Amino acid sequence: MEVTMVNFINGGPPSQNMNMFISSATWNSKLQSRFRLAPLNSTHFSSNTSKKPNKLTTSKSPHRDAVLKDLHYSSDLTASLSRSGKILRVADLNILIRSFGRSKRWSDLSQVFEWMRKHGKINTASYSSYMKFMTETKDVSKALNAYETISDEAMRNNISICNSLLSCLVKNNMFDKATTLFDQMKQNGLQPDVITYSTAFHTRPKVVSARSAQGKSLVQLYELLSGCLKVERGFTKALELLNELEDKGILMDSVIYGTLIAVCASNNKCEEAEMYFLRMTAEGHTPNLYHYSSLLNAYSINGSCQKADKLVQDMKSSGLVPNKVVLTTLLKVYVNGGLLDKSRSLLSELEALGYAEDEMPYCQLMDGLSKSGKMTEAEVVFNQMKDRQVRSDGYSHSIMISAFCRTGRLEKAKKLARDYEAMYSKYDLVILNVLLCAYCRAGDMENVMHIMRKMDTLAINPDHKTFQILIKYFIKEKLYLLAYRTLQDMHTKGHQLEEAPSPLLSTIVLLEHHFSDSLISADFYYCPKMSMSIWLTSLDKLDLQEVLYSLFLQLGRVGAHSEAYFVYNVMRTSGQEIRDPLHEKMLHILVSGCLFEEACGVIKDNGRLMSLLAIEKFLEAFMQSSNINLIKEVLEAVHISGHKITQNIFHQAISHYIAQPKMEQELLQLQQWISEHGYLMESSTKNLILKSANLYGPQGHQIVAKA
């Protein structure tokens, strides 16, 4: 369960899944004391600025004060700025920007800012304030544009402007862009402070008093560290930032340790989380509820129940009382550790304490029960949650829909999916994939199309899981070309195959190999009926690599040879192990489609894994095709594969050259190749060359001599 520094500082995360991570009063007071912060109900940006009174006075010039008020209440801001803007100083205009920002008059704010830029009445405070308010509007593009159009190098490297822009990016979940820009800023001469480092992690508390350079740099570090919770390779990035801190001589404190432990947990680094927790206590820092809950979250990765129980006991011994966060995370540990009875008891305790008002603890228990095969008990918990009218965003529905799909109770899954759509208007990629899976498994084409249209309408891009669901569904419905086009789309968008192939694929491949006799018949690229029945009944249990194997064979069966070759290459380049029979099957499919150039490439790469019979069938089909331009390349590929070329093949190759005019050079090269690779020509082949001597041109004597 992820915890971000912004959630921790601001009193709780924004999402339903995270609302249990609320800082304790003790921790809040320590944080305020450590950084001399304003109360945590106020944030650095809009939530505190909106509570400030809108002062429209310069305290020095009544005339400028009147102009400011005129601009603030003007119905035609453009005309008012043209008329009176030149009277005001930059500091006066900054007051107007902040006033519009606190009043959430975003259009007016942007209009004033653009006027200031156009007329050169702008300073670092103008840019910083503007970017902070763009954070609240989530209009990151305007903040970036404002920064990128700064021509003065010193102003571009101003620490306040850089910090504001980085914070805007991180707060709007653009951590990768923030870290890239942070590196560029440093290359261009930025000297980061603590606020910069904390920004690159995520959000920073507001430093009210002037503090040392170390104090400022720490705040930036906290923001950057917190951002590491949300991205891939977050742990690696966090270590890079910590190394940079050490180079600057900045020591870690309890806040950094707390965030770092949470980063470890969110990146499945249980041992590292434990190590940092112990290191923190060894350095004399006292753990609080945030530290304990983060380490518990790390223990939930492997379900380390004994360690979790001991940690909670240590926490109680230190005088801390487990709160909602701790107990809910402990429930997660028990579920992942398989202690379902203990999980039920803890859920009852959460209910008694009033900590089970939302669906998260119920979802954890339902998920654990369903994955343990206890679907009836999972349904009981689900109904119990509904009877208690627990707050829900539909996550519990997605848990049960997935569980019904896994256990083959497809009608129940479909009904619950429809219930979700009737009850909730909130959709994200996760729930859409769950609904799509339910409808696909139930064979409900109408609702499958409905969910796909909804994804388009909501501009939600499909992920790897979406493509996998659709490909399985289209194959199951025997819509093989549609499955192929879906795979093409998936490949184009850069999604990769799953990393861990299921052992079921090995069984299927071996079974196919057992029926290899059928591959030598006239319709050798057809799938044996027995193994196909296994595919159809097991399709929903296969991973994508296995599904593609099925698609590959079916495309070959229906004569879509080029499409089958595309699927083959996707599988081959996936980095996963490819079973030997796959290459031979690909060769058969290509031969049946007369795609000899592609077949030659398959032999060149994997001919050693193929049977002699398969190679002979290929050579026979190739020679019948009279594709004279590929003869030498084909012979070279077969020879490299370790298979011997028969005299009959040489005889046919030479016959093709003799039958075509102006092929003397190619015939001479073939003779040389045969000799250089240790082959001898039979007398019948030599006689054929000699009988055709009158057909040769200037090189005829060389051809005859070599014969």
C-alpha positions, 0 to 999 in steps of 0.5 A: 500500500503506497504512502506519499509524503504529500498525503502524509503531510496534508493529513491523508491521501486523496484516494479511497485506497489510501485514506487510512494513512493519516498522520497522528497528532503527535507526528504532525506536531513533531513535523511542525516543530522540526520545520517550524511549519504552519498547521498541517491543515494549510498547504503550501499552495492554494489550500492555505492561500485561499484562506488569506485575506485578499489585500489589495493595498501596496501600503505606500501609494493610495493611488496605486491601491485604487488602480489595483482595486479598479483592476480587481473589480474590472469587467474588462480587464484587458482595457483596464490593464491598457489604461492603468497597468503602466502605473503599477510596479511589478510588486503591485502586479504580483499582489494582483496575481495572488489576489486572483489566485486566492479567488480562483479567478484563473483566467484573470490570473493568466491574463495579468501574467501574460500582460506582465510578460509582454510588457517586461514587468515581471520578476522571480516572484511573479513566475513562482506565484504563477506556477504555484497557482497552476499547480492548483489548476492542474494546468501543467502546460502553462507552468512549463511554457512560462518557464521555457520562455524565460530568456534570462539564464539567471532567472531560469536558474532561480531556485524559487522558480525551479522549486515551484515548477518541480513541485507543480509537476510532481503534485500533478503526477508527472514525476518522470518529467520532474526528474528529467527537468531537475537533471537538466536544471542542474546541468544548466547551473541550478544549485539545488537546495533542500526544497528542490530535493524534496520537490523531486520526491513529491510535496514539501511543507511550507518553510515559514521561517528563514532556515539554514541551507540544509533546512531548505534542501531537506524540504525539496528532498522530501518532495522528490522522495515521496514522488519515488513512491509513485513511479517504476524504479522508485527505489533506485531513484530514491537511492540516487537522491540519497547519494546526492544528499550524502555528497552535500553532507546533509544528514537523514532525519526521521522524516526522510527515514519514514519516506524511505521506508514507505518507498521500500514498501511500495517497491517490494523491498521488505529487507531494505525497509527493515534495514532502514527502520533499524538504522533509524532507531540505531541513530536515535530517532524515535519511530512514530505511527507513520514509520510503523505502518510503513514497515508493516506495509513492507511485511505485507509483501510476503505476509510476514505475520510473526514479524508484524505481530512483534512490530505491533507489540513493540509499538504498543510498548513504546506507548503508541496506540495502533490507529486505523492505518496500522490495524488495516495494514496489519489485516493486509499482512494476515491476509497475505500470510494466509491467516484468514481466521485471524483476519476475520477477528481483526476485521471485527475489531476494526468494526468495533473501533469504528475503523471499518467505515470504508470498503478497504479492509473488507476488500482485503479479506474478500480477496484473500478468501476468494484466492484461497478457494473460499468463495462462499465466505468471500460472498458472506463478507461482501454481503456483510459489507453491503448490509452495514452500508459501508462506504464504497467506490466500487472496489469491492465489486471489482474484487468479487467480479474478478473472483467470480471470473477466476472460479468460472461463475460467469453469470454471477460475474456478469450480473455484478458487473451490470450492478456496478455500472448501475450504481457507480459512475466512476471508471478507471482502467482497473475497473474497466478491465475487470468489467471487460473481463467479466463480459468477455468470459461470459461471451457477452459481445454487446457489453464487450463493445459497450465497455470498449466504447466507454474507454474511447469516450473517457479517453482511457488508454488500454494497457497490457491487461486490456489487450490480453483480455481481448485477444483471449476473447477473440480467439475463444470466439474464433475471430482470429484475424481480429485477435491478430489486429489486436495483437498488432495494436498492442505491439505498436503501443509498446506493450510486452508479453508477460515475463513468466510463462505458465508450465501449461504451455510446455504441456500443450507444446509437447502434446502438439509434438506428440501429434507431429505426424499430422503435420506431415500430411497435406494439411500439415499446418492444422492443429490436432483436434485433441490439443485444440480442445485443450486450448479451448477449454483452458484458454482463460487460464493461459497467460498471453504467451500461451494464447499467442501460441494458440493464435499462431496455429489458428492463423496458419490453419485459416491460411493467414500465413503472414499474420502467423509469421507476425505472431511468431516474431512477437513471441520470438522477440519477447525474451521468453524461452521458445519451445523447439516445435514452434520453429518447425511449425512456423516453417510448415506454415510459411511453406504452405503460404509459399513465403520462402524468403521468410522460411529461409530466415527461420531455417537460418536462425533455428534450423538446428532445432528442426527435424531432417524431415521438415527441412527436406519438405521445405527444400522439395517445396522450394525447388518446385517453386522455381524461385531461382533468386533464392537458391544460393541463400536457401542452400546456405541456410540449410548447410549452416543448420547442420543438415546435409543437402542431397544430390537431388537438390543440387541437380534440381538447382542446377537444372533451374539455372540452366533453364534460365538465360544469362545465368552462367555467373550464378551457375559458376558460383553454385559450382564453386560453393558445392566444391568449397563446402565439401559436396560432390556432384553425381555423374548425372548432374555433371552430364546435365552440365556438359549436355547444355554446354552450347547454351553457355556464354563466355564463361561456358568453358569454366563451367564445363571445366568445373563439371 
